[in-house]
Amino acid sequence: MEVENILEEVKFYIMNRRYDEAEKILKEALKEQPFNEDLLYNLGLVYELRAEGQKAVETYRKIVELSPAGRRREDALKRLRKLEGSF
């Protein structure tokens, strides 16, 4: 399945607060594309929405470390700052 289609499906689940389904789809997709910033970022969002702050922080840090020039890096850094300030 194309990443865009996966992200659309994940967006549907997130909007309907079906976080477990979103996580399952993202983890499955990450098996084939473990460094995909969009998949990782959305997994971080799922963790954040489920109040799993530490998992979200770890996921956002992975984006920052893997993609120093990536397009999701700044978004991940903003979310990291917000989350780390709440610990």
C-alpha positions in Angstrom: 0.0 0.0 0.0 1.2 3.5 -0.8 2.3 5.7 2.1 -0.3 8.3 1.1 -3.1 5.8 1.4 -1.8 4.5 4.7 -1.7 8.0 6.1 -5.2 8.7 4.9 -6.4 5.5 6.7 -4.5 6.5 9.8 -5.9 10.0 9.7 -9.4 8.5 9.7 -8.7 6.3 12.7 -7.1 9.2 14.6 -10.0 11.5 13.9 -12.3 8.8 15.2 -10.1 8.2 18.3 -9.4 4.7 17.2 -5.8 4.9 18.2 -5.1 1.2 18.5 -6.1 0.7 14.8 -3.9 3.6 13.8 -0.9 2.3 15.7 -1.3 -1.2 14.3 -1.3 0.1 10.7 1.6 2.4 11.3 3.7 -0.3 12.9 3.0 -2.7 10.1 4.0 -0.1 7.5 7.1 0.7 9.4 8.3 -2.9 9.1 8.7 -2.2 5.4 9.8 1.5 5.6 11.4 1.9 9.1 12.8 5.3 8.3 9.7 6.9 6.8 9.4 10.3 8.6 5.6 10.6 8.0 4.9 7.1 9.4 7.1 7.8 12.4 5.6 11.2 13.0 2.1 9.9 12.9 3.0 7.1 15.3 4.4 9.7 17.7 1.0 11.6 17.4 -0.9 8.4 18.2 1.3 7.9 21.3 0.8 11.5 22.3 -2.9 11.4 21.9 -3.0 8.3 24.1 -1.0 10.1 26.8 2.0 7.8 26.2 4.5 10.6 26.5 7.6 8.6 26.8 6.8 6.6 23.7 6.0 9.8 21.8 9.3 11.4 22.9 11.3 8.3 21.8 9.5 8.3 18.4 10.0 12.0 17.8 13.7 11.7 18.8 14.1 8.9 16.3 12.9 11.3 13.5 15.3 14.0 14.6 18.2 11.6 14.7 17.5 9.8 11.5 16.6 12.9 9.4 18.8 15.9 10.3 17.6 17.6 7.1 14.2 15.9 6.9 11.0 17.8 6.3 9.4 16.4 9.5 12.4 17.3 11.7 11.1 20.7 12.8 7.6 19.4 13.5 9.2 16.6 15.6 11.4 19.1 17.5 8.4 21.3 18.3 6.5 18.3 19.7 9.5 17.2 21.6 9.9 20.6 23.3 6.3 20.6 24.3 6.4 17.0 25.7 9.7 17.4 27.5 8.4 20.5 29.1 5.5 18.5 30.6 7.7 15.9 32.3 
